[in-house]
């Protein structure tokens, strides 16, 4: 993944202790009903119980929307995209706080997070997590030791070919007709298969609900013609969200003007979260 990265002024350097709260990998304190369902589904799939499989398939079929052919005059779902400009991000942490408040994310977990990349003059690269309080709580490292530094916001990529959707045994992980990768909390049994399948570490088991959780691009806000909370909170416009099928939207204009990249392109998941000024060292 090649990109050009403009020189970035050296900023205060993160030197925090490892955080115990990170995306994914959390245990699930499920109620007995969820434990029962998990066991039941595992047994059913192992025995190839066609009745259960057919019921699941029928449930998912209700979400399917036939693709409209070109020129058929049928209405089409809007196409959305998320754009992150790492050249603008200043690590304020306001986006992180806005997401937690908007989506009731429990402490110790995150739907979106922020990483600090430090390219040291000795050739090493440090990748460190930025706290929600932002720069003011970062320890200072001697600027003479640093070649360049930048921030990289991360969140769900809402992949077109999402591995998390493919492994869910009860199809609680699905894509909406307008391309949002979502979780049906009523169907989810908290097995964490989708958490393990996501190559971007964007999913976790919510300790309060016992179900899979992740960034939804604030789908509930978008449905009301509002911006995602993190986009609205960013003080420098490092996060952009809008319709890709509208050539006049800011996201479409920026993508047309400047080359963009995605994370882990080689995996073939076709992420819809794209990045500007993304250094090739970012993973």
Secondary structure, DSSP 8 states (H G I E B T S, - for coil): -------------------S--SS-------HHHHHHHHHHHHHHHTT-HHHHHHHHHHHHTT------TTS-------EEEEEETTT-----HHHHHHHHHHT--TT--SSEEEEEEEETTS-EEEEE--TTGGGG-----GGGEEEEEEEEE-----TT-HHHHH-TT--EEE-TTS-EEE-TTT-----HHHHH-TT--EEE-TTTSSEEE--SSHHHHTTT---HHHHH-TT--EEEEETT-TTSHHHHHHHHS--B-TTGGG----SEEEES--TT--
